[in-house]
Amino acid sequence: MKNKLRELRTAKEWSQSDLADKLGVSRQTINAIETEKYDPSLPLAFKVAQLFKLPIEDIFEP
């Protein structure tokens, strides 16, 4: 699944660890999502959208 997570994270000047802490996941999970090796669960996708105050569709696309 394509996503804009890396761009959104770097725009806020957050490290992968910073974002992981805010979402309650590991840094490795953030890395895997950003490199499109892992698709987030629906609850995690909602948490990401809420954190960035964007609709899920603006962050993740099939």
mmCIF file as gemmi writes it, N, C-alpha and C atoms, coordinates in Angstrom:
data_model
loop_
_atom_site.group_PDB
_atom_site.id
_atom_site.type_symbol
_atom_site.label_atom_id
_atom_site.label_alt_id
_atom_site.label_comp_id
_atom_site.label_asym_id
_atom_site.label_entity_id
_atom_site.label_seq_id
_atom_site.pdbx_PDB_ins_code
_atom_site.Cartn_x
_atom_site.Cartn_y
_atom_site.Cartn_z
_atom_site.occupancy
_atom_site.B_iso_or_equiv
_atom_site.pdbx_formal_charge
_atom_site.auth_seq_id
_atom_site.auth_asym_id
_atom_site.pdbx_PDB_model_num
ATOM 1 N N . MET Axp A 1 ? 0.843 -1.175 0 1 0 ? 1 A 1
ATOM 2 C CA . MET Axp A 1 ? 0 0 0 1 0 ? 1 A 1
ATOM 3 C C . MET Axp A 1 ? 0.892 1.244 0 1 0 ? 1 A 1
ATOM 4 N N . LYS Axp A 2 ? 0.667 2.11 -0.964 1 0 ? 2 A 1
ATOM 5 C CA . LYS Axp A 2 ? 1.441 3.354 -1.015 1 0 ? 2 A 1
ATOM 6 C C . LYS Axp A 2 ? 0.974 4.27 0.115 1 0 ? 2 A 1
ATOM 7 N N . ASN Axp A 3 ? 1.914 5.076 0.617 1 0 ? 3 A 1
ATOM 8 C CA . ASN Axp A 3 ? 1.546 5.995 1.687 1 0 ? 3 A 1
ATOM 9 C C . ASN Axp A 3 ? 2.468 7.21 1.684 1 0 ? 3 A 1
ATOM 10 N N . LYS Axp A 4 ? 2.038 8.235 2.405 1 0 ? 4 A 1
ATOM 11 C CA . LYS Axp A 4 ? 2.781 9.489 2.512 1 0 ? 4 A 1
ATOM 12 C C . LYS Axp A 4 ? 3.334 9.679 3.919 1 0 ? 4 A 1
ATOM 13 N N . LEU Axp A 5 ? 3.504 8.585 4.639 1 0 ? 5 A 1
ATOM 14 C CA . LEU Axp A 5 ? 3.901 8.694 6.041 1 0 ? 5 A 1
ATOM 15 C C . LEU Axp A 5 ? 5.258 9.363 6.207 1 0 ? 5 A 1
ATOM 16 N N . ARG Axp A 6 ? 6.235 8.968 5.402 1 0 ? 6 A 1
ATOM 17 C CA . ARG Axp A 6 ? 7.574 9.558 5.526 1 0 ? 6 A 1
ATOM 18 C C . ARG Axp A 6 ? 7.528 11.07 5.293 1 0 ? 6 A 1
ATOM 19 N N . GLU Axp A 7 ? 6.808 11.504 4.256 1 0 ? 7 A 1
ATOM 20 C CA . GLU Axp A 7 ? 6.724 12.932 3.962 1 0 ? 7 A 1
ATOM 21 C C . GLU Axp A 7 ? 6.056 13.705 5.103 1 0 ? 7 A 1
ATOM 22 N N . LEU Axp A 8 ? 4.985 13.145 5.632 1 0 ? 8 A 1
ATOM 23 C CA . LEU Axp A 8 ? 4.286 13.802 6.741 1 0 ? 8 A 1
ATOM 24 C C . LEU Axp A 8 ? 5.164 13.869 7.982 1 0 ? 8 A 1
ATOM 25 N N . ARG Axp A 9 ? 5.859 12.78 8.263 1 0 ? 9 A 1
ATOM 26 C CA . ARG Axp A 9 ? 6.727 12.714 9.447 1 0 ? 9 A 1
ATOM 27 C C . ARG Axp A 9 ? 7.871 13.714 9.332 1 0 ? 9 A 1
ATOM 28 N N . THR Axp A 10 ? 8.526 13.753 8.178 1 0 ? 10 A 1
ATOM 29 C CA . THR Axp A 10 ? 9.669 14.655 8.032 1 0 ? 10 A 1
ATOM 30 C C . THR Axp A 10 ? 9.236 16.124 8.02 1 0 ? 10 A 1
ATOM 31 N N . ALA Axp A 11 ? 8.031 16.397 7.542 1 0 ? 11 A 1
ATOM 32 C CA . ALA Axp A 11 ? 7.521 17.777 7.563 1 0 ? 11 A 1
ATOM 33 C C . ALA Axp A 11 ? 7.388 18.29 8.993 1 0 ? 11 A 1
ATOM 34 N N . LYS Axp A 12 ? 7.113 17.381 9.919 1 0 ? 12 A 1
ATOM 35 C CA . LYS Axp A 12 ? 6.998 17.761 11.339 1 0 ? 12 A 1
ATOM 36 C C . LYS Axp A 12 ? 8.341 17.642 12.062 1 0 ? 12 A 1
ATOM 37 N N . GLU Axp A 13 ? 9.38 17.222 11.311 1 0 ? 13 A 1
ATOM 38 C CA . GLU Axp A 13 ? 10.718 17.035 11.861 1 0 ? 13 A 1
ATOM 39 C C . GLU Axp A 13 ? 10.737 16.016 12.988 1 0 ? 13 A 1
ATOM 40 N N . TRP Axp A 14 ? 9.946 14.943 12.819 1 0 ? 14 A 1
ATOM 41 C CA . TRP Axp A 14 ? 9.923 13.84 13.768 1 0 ? 14 A 1
ATOM 42 C C . TRP Axp A 14 ? 10.791 12.713 13.233 1 0 ? 14 A 1
ATOM 43 N N . SER Axp A 15 ? 11.492 12.048 14.126 1 0 ? 15 A 1
ATOM 44 C CA . SER Axp A 15 ? 12.215 10.835 13.74 1 0 ? 15 A 1
ATOM 45 C C . SER Axp A 15 ? 11.216 9.681 13.685 1 0 ? 15 A 1
ATOM 46 N N . GLN Axp A 16 ? 11.66 8.567 13.144 1 0 ? 16 A 1
ATOM 47 C CA . GLN Axp A 16 ? 10.793 7.384 13.158 1 0 ? 16 A 1
ATOM 48 C C . GLN Axp A 16 ? 10.466 7.002 14.598 1 0 ? 16 A 1
ATOM 49 N N . SER Axp A 17 ? 11.452 7.149 15.484 1 0 ? 17 A 1
ATOM 50 C CA . SER Axp A 17 ? 11.21 6.825 16.906 1 0 ? 17 A 1
ATOM 51 C C . SER Axp A 17 ? 10.183 7.758 17.527 1 0 ? 17 A 1
ATOM 52 N N . ASP Axp A 18 ? 10.257 9.047 17.184 1 0 ? 18 A 1
ATOM 53 C CA . ASP Axp A 18 ? 9.274 10.013 17.701 1 0 ? 18 A 1
ATOM 54 C C . ASP Axp A 18 ? 7.868 9.604 17.296 1 0 ? 18 A 1
ATOM 55 N N . LEU Axp A 19 ? 7.702 9.291 16.011 1 0 ? 19 A 1
ATOM 56 C CA . LEU Axp A 19 ? 6.382 8.902 15.513 1 0 ? 19 A 1
ATOM 57 C C . LEU Axp A 19 ? 5.921 7.597 16.152 1 0 ? 19 A 1
ATOM 58 N N . ALA Axp A 20 ? 6.835 6.651 16.276 1 0 ? 20 A 1
ATOM 59 C CA . ALA Axp A 20 ? 6.496 5.369 16.899 1 0 ? 20 A 1
ATOM 60 C C . ALA Axp A 20 ? 5.991 5.582 18.322 1 0 ? 20 A 1
ATOM 61 N N . ASP Axp A 21 ? 6.663 6.444 19.078 1 0 ? 21 A 1
ATOM 62 C CA . ASP Axp A 21 ? 6.241 6.727 20.452 1 0 ? 21 A 1
ATOM 63 C C . ASP Axp A 21 ? 4.844 7.33 20.49 1 0 ? 21 A 1
ATOM 64 N N . LYS Axp A 22 ? 4.571 8.239 19.571 1 0 ? 22 A 1
ATOM 65 C CA . LYS Axp A 22 ? 3.252 8.893 19.543 1 0 ? 22 A 1
ATOM 66 C C . LYS Axp A 22 ? 2.13 7.913 19.188 1 0 ? 22 A 1
ATOM 67 N N . LEU Axp A 23 ? 2.483 6.876 18.409 1 0 ? 23 A 1
ATOM 68 C CA . LEU Axp A 23 ? 1.473 5.908 17.968 1 0 ? 23 A 1
ATOM 69 C C . LEU Axp A 23 ? 1.456 4.633 18.805 1 0 ? 23 A 1
ATOM 70 N N . GLY Axp A 24 ? 2.429 4.479 19.692 1 0 ? 24 A 1
ATOM 71 C CA . GLY Axp A 24 ? 2.468 3.291 20.536 1 0 ? 24 A 1
ATOM 72 C C . GLY Axp A 24 ? 2.905 2.036 19.801 1 0 ? 24 A 1
ATOM 73 N N . VAL Axp A 25 ? 3.794 2.216 18.807 1 0 ? 25 A 1
ATOM 74 C CA . VAL Axp A 25 ? 4.328 1.079 18.057 1 0 ? 25 A 1
ATOM 75 C C . VAL Axp A 25 ? 5.853 1.167 18.065 1 0 ? 25 A 1
ATOM 76 N N . SER Axp A 26 ? 6.51 0.184 17.48 1 0 ? 26 A 1
ATOM 77 C CA . SER Axp A 26 ? 7.977 0.198 17.423 1 0 ? 26 A 1
ATOM 78 C C . SER Axp A 26 ? 8.47 1.033 16.251 1 0 ? 26 A 1
ATOM 79 N N . ARG Axp A 27 ? 9.717 1.46 16.338 1 0 ? 27 A 1
ATOM 80 C CA . ARG Axp A 27 ? 10.337 2.183 15.229 1 0 ? 27 A 1
ATOM 81 C C . ARG Axp A 27 ? 10.385 1.306 13.987 1 0 ? 27 A 1
ATOM 82 N N . GLN Axp A 28 ? 10.592 0.007 14.194 1 0 ? 28 A 1
ATOM 83 C CA . GLN Axp A 28 ? 10.642 -0.93 13.078 1 0 ? 28 A 1
ATOM 84 C C . GLN Axp A 28 ? 9.308 -0.974 12.331 1 0 ? 28 A 1
ATOM 85 N N . THR Axp A 29 ? 8.206 -0.836 13.06 1 0 ? 29 A 1
ATOM 86 C CA . THR Axp A 29 ? 6.884 -0.808 12.425 1 0 ? 29 A 1
ATOM 87 C C . THR Axp A 29 ? 6.755 0.418 11.528 1 0 ? 29 A 1
ATOM 88 N N . ILE Axp A 30 ? 7.201 1.562 12.02 1 0 ? 30 A 1
ATOM 89 C CA . ILE Axp A 30 ? 7.149 2.787 11.216 1 0 ? 30 A 1
ATOM 90 C C . ILE Axp A 30 ? 8.002 2.623 9.961 1 0 ? 30 A 1
ATOM 91 N N . ASN Axp A 31 ? 9.201 2.087 10.129 1 0 ? 31 A 1
ATOM 92 C CA . ASN Axp A 31 ? 10.08 1.87 8.98 1 0 ? 31 A 1
ATOM 93 C C . ASN Axp A 31 ? 9.422 0.936 7.959 1 0 ? 31 A 1
ATOM 94 N N . ALA Axp A 32 ? 8.82 -0.135 8.432 1 0 ? 32 A 1
ATOM 95 C CA . ALA Axp A 32 ? 8.186 -1.102 7.529 1 0 ? 32 A 1
ATOM 96 C C . ALA Axp A 32 ? 7.01 -0.475 6.779 1 0 ? 32 A 1
ATOM 97 N N . ILE Axp A 33 ? 6.242 0.367 7.442 1 0 ? 33 A 1
ATOM 98 C CA . ILE Axp A 33 ? 5.124 1.049 6.773 1 0 ? 33 A 1
ATOM 99 C C . ILE Axp A 33 ? 5.661 2.027 5.733 1 0 ? 33 A 1
ATOM 100 N N . GLU Axp A 34 ? 6.67 2.811 6.109 1 0 ? 34 A 1
ATOM 101 C CA . GLU Axp A 34 ? 7.217 3.804 5.185 1 0 ? 34 A 1
ATOM 102 C C . GLU Axp A 34 ? 7.841 3.163 3.942 1 0 ? 34 A 1
ATOM 103 N N . THR Axp A 35 ? 8.434 2.008 4.1 1 0 ? 35 A 1
ATOM 104 C CA . THR Axp A 35 ? 9.065 1.323 2.963 1 0 ? 35 A 1
ATOM 105 C C . THR Axp A 35 ? 8.094 0.385 2.255 1 0 ? 35 A 1
ATOM 106 N N . GLU Axp A 36 ? 6.83 0.451 2.65 1 0 ? 36 A 1
ATOM 107 C CA . GLU Axp A 36 ? 5.735 -0.313 2.038 1 0 ? 36 A 1
ATOM 108 C C . GLU Axp A 36 ? 5.939 -1.827 2.119 1 0 ? 36 A 1
ATOM 109 N N . LYS Axp A 37 ? 6.602 -2.262 3.198 1 0 ? 37 A 1
ATOM 110 C CA . LYS Axp A 37 ? 6.783 -3.694 3.444 1 0 ? 37 A 1
ATOM 111 C C . LYS Axp A 37 ? 5.711 -4.228 4.39 1 0 ? 37 A 1
ATOM 112 N N . TYR Axp A 38 ? 4.94 -3.309 4.979 1 0 ? 38 A 1
ATOM 113 C CA . TYR Axp A 38 ? 3.914 -3.685 5.948 1 0 ? 38 A 1
ATOM 114 C C . TYR Axp A 38 ? 2.755 -2.718 5.802 1 0 ? 38 A 1
ATOM 115 N N . ASP Axp A 39 ? 1.555 -3.253 5.737 1 0 ? 39 A 1
ATOM 116 C CA . ASP Axp A 39 ? 0.35 -2.428 5.727 1 0 ? 39 A 1
ATOM 117 C C . ASP Axp A 39 ? -0.168 -2.321 7.156 1 0 ? 39 A 1
ATOM 118 N N . PRO Axp A 40 ? -0.442 -1.11 7.617 1 0 ? 40 A 1
ATOM 119 C CA . PRO Axp A 40 ? -0.921 -0.96 8.992 1 0 ? 40 A 1
ATOM 120 C C . PRO Axp A 40 ? -2.314 -1.549 9.17 1 0 ? 40 A 1
ATOM 121 N N . SER Axp A 41 ? -2.591 -1.945 10.396 1 0 ? 41 A 1
ATOM 122 C CA . SER Axp A 41 ? -3.949 -2.382 10.724 1 0 ? 41 A 1
ATOM 123 C C . SER Axp A 41 ? -4.875 -1.171 10.594 1 0 ? 41 A 1
ATOM 124 N N . LEU Axp A 42 ? -6.142 -1.439 10.494 1 0 ? 42 A 1
ATOM 125 C CA . LEU Axp A 42 ? -7.109 -0.345 10.398 1 0 ? 42 A 1
ATOM 126 C C . LEU Axp A 42 ? -7.069 0.563 11.636 1 0 ? 42 A 1
ATOM 127 N N . PRO Axp A 43 ? -7.022 0.006 12.851 1 0 ? 43 A 1
ATOM 128 C CA . PRO Axp A 43 ? -6.919 0.899 14.018 1 0 ? 43 A 1
ATOM 129 C C . PRO Axp A 43 ? -5.66 1.778 13.979 1 0 ? 43 A 1
ATOM 130 N N . LEU Axp A 44 ? -4.537 1.214 13.54 1 0 ? 44 A 1
ATOM 131 C CA . LEU Axp A 44 ? -3.307 2.007 13.456 1 0 ? 44 A 1
ATOM 132 C C . LEU Axp A 44 ? -3.425 3.075 12.375 1 0 ? 44 A 1
ATOM 133 N N . ALA Axp A 45 ? -4.025 2.748 11.247 1 0 ? 45 A 1
ATOM 134 C CA . ALA Axp A 45 ? -4.227 3.729 10.184 1 0 ? 45 A 1
ATOM 135 C C . ALA Axp A 45 ? -5.09 4.889 10.681 1 0 ? 45 A 1
ATOM 136 N N . PHE Axp A 46 ? -6.121 4.584 11.469 1 0 ? 46 A 1
ATOM 137 C CA . PHE Axp A 46 ? -6.962 5.641 12.042 1 0 ? 46 A 1
ATOM 138 C C . PHE Axp A 46 ? -6.16 6.509 13.011 1 0 ? 46 A 1
ATOM 139 N N . LYS Axp A 47 ? -5.281 5.896 13.813 1 0 ? 47 A 1
ATOM 140 C CA . LYS Axp A 47 ? -4.445 6.661 14.744 1 0 ? 47 A 1
ATOM 141 C C . LYS Axp A 47 ? -3.512 7.596 13.984 1 0 ? 47 A 1
ATOM 142 N N . VAL Axp A 48 ? -2.934 7.107 12.888 1 0 ? 48 A 1
ATOM 143 C CA . VAL Axp A 48 ? -2.052 7.935 12.068 1 0 ? 48 A 1
ATOM 144 C C . VAL Axp A 48 ? -2.839 9.119 11.508 1 0 ? 48 A 1
ATOM 145 N N . ALA Axp A 49 ? -4.009 8.847 10.952 1 0 ? 49 A 1
ATOM 146 C CA . ALA Axp A 49 ? -4.839 9.904 10.372 1 0 ? 49 A 1
ATOM 147 C C . ALA Axp A 49 ? -5.22 10.945 11.426 1 0 ? 49 A 1
ATOM 148 N N . GLN Axp A 50 ? -5.575 10.472 12.603 1 0 ? 50 A 1
ATOM 149 C CA . GLN Axp A 50 ? -5.961 11.386 13.678 1 0 ? 50 A 1
ATOM 150 C C . GLN Axp A 50 ? -4.764 12.233 14.112 1 0 ? 50 A 1
ATOM 151 N N . LEU Axp A 51 ? -3.59 11.62 14.217 1 0 ? 51 A 1
ATOM 152 C CA . LEU Axp A 51 ? -2.394 12.342 14.636 1 0 ? 51 A 1
ATOM 153 C C . LEU Axp A 51 ? -2.057 13.465 13.66 1 0 ? 51 A 1
ATOM 154 N N . PHE Axp A 52 ? -2.161 13.179 12.369 1 0 ? 52 A 1
ATOM 155 C CA . PHE Axp A 52 ? -1.829 14.183 11.357 1 0 ? 52 A 1
ATOM 156 C C . PHE Axp A 52 ? -3.028 15.04 10.948 1 0 ? 52 A 1
ATOM 157 N N . LYS Axp A 53 ? -4.185 14.768 11.536 1 0 ? 53 A 1
ATOM 158 C CA . LYS Axp A 53 ? -5.413 15.523 11.254 1 0 ? 53 A 1
ATOM 159 C C . LYS Axp A 53 ? -5.741 15.525 9.764 1 0 ? 53 A 1
ATOM 160 N N . LEU Axp A 54 ? -5.66 14.329 9.166 1 0 ? 54 A 1
ATOM 161 C CA . LEU Axp A 54 ? -5.97 14.14 7.752 1 0 ? 54 A 1
ATOM 162 C C . LEU Axp A 54 ? -6.878 12.93 7.583 1 0 ? 54 A 1
ATOM 163 N N . PRO Axp A 55 ? -7.658 12.89 6.508 1 0 ? 55 A 1
ATOM 164 C CA . PRO Axp A 55 ? -8.417 11.673 6.217 1 0 ? 55 A 1
ATOM 165 C C . PRO Axp A 55 ? -7.449 10.534 5.867 1 0 ? 55 A 1
ATOM 166 N N . ILE Axp A 56 ? -7.825 9.323 6.193 1 0 ? 56 A 1
ATOM 167 C CA . ILE Axp A 56 ? -6.979 8.165 5.895 1 0 ? 56 A 1
ATOM 168 C C . ILE Axp A 56 ? -6.6 8.139 4.42 1 0 ? 56 A 1
ATOM 169 N N . GLU Axp A 57 ? -7.547 8.482 3.542 1 0 ? 57 A 1
ATOM 170 C CA . GLU Axp A 57 ? -7.31 8.436 2.1 1 0 ? 57 A 1
ATOM 171 C C . GLU Axp A 57 ? -6.214 9.394 1.652 1 0 ? 57 A 1
ATOM 172 N N . ASP Axp A 58 ? -5.94 10.444 2.451 1 0 ? 58 A 1
ATOM 173 C CA . ASP Axp A 58 ? -4.881 11.383 2.098 1 0 ? 58 A 1
ATOM 174 C C . ASP Axp A 58 ? -3.496 10.838 2.484 1 0 ? 58 A 1
ATOM 175 N N . ILE Axp A 59 ? -3.467 9.806 3.312 1 0 ? 59 A 1
ATOM 176 C CA . ILE Axp A 59 ? -2.197 9.235 3.76 1 0 ? 59 A 1
ATOM 177 C C . ILE Axp A 59 ? -1.905 7.915 3.084 1 0 ? 59 A 1
ATOM 178 N N . PHE Axp A 60 ? -2.915 7.066 2.988 1 0 ? 60 A 1
ATOM 179 C CA . PHE Axp A 60 ? -2.745 5.729 2.43 1 0 ? 60 A 1
ATOM 180 C C . PHE Axp A 60 ? -3.584 5.569 1.171 1 0 ? 60 A 1
ATOM 181 N N . GLU Axp A 61 ? -3.001 4.906 0.164 1 0 ? 61 A 1
ATOM 182 C CA . GLU Axp A 61 ? -3.772 4.609 -1.048 1 0 ? 61 A 1
ATOM 183 C C . GLU Axp A 61 ? -3.446 3.182 -1.499 1 0 ? 61 A 1
ATOM 184 N N . PRO Axp A 62 ? -4.449 2.486 -2.028 1 0 ? 62 A 1
ATOM 185 C CA . PRO Axp A 62 ? -4.217 1.099 -2.444 1 0 ? 62 A 1
ATOM 186 C C . PRO Axp A 62 ? -3.279 0.985 -3.64 1 0 ? 62 A 1
